[in-house]
Amino acid sequence: MIVYIDASALVKRYVRETGSSDVEILLSTSELVGTAIISRAEVSAAICRAVKMRVVPRNQGAAAVKLFRTD
């Protein structure tokens, strides 16, 4: 299966929230996953916003952004 995933779903891979397990299952069962290039900025911004709003601790946010950039 080929899957297109937008930034709002992609964030769920790096920040645990409702729907994260669904995204993990989708990604692990797909042959090919694509997203828009703008997702680079959108996902990083969403993680940073979660840190700023104190939904995610700073160290976890930094680790999430680092993992996202290496993926």
Secondary structure, 3 states (H helix, E strand, C coil): CEEECCHHHHHHHHCCCCCHHHHHHHHHHCCEEECCCCHHHHHHHHHHHHHHCCCCCHHHHHHHHHHHHHC
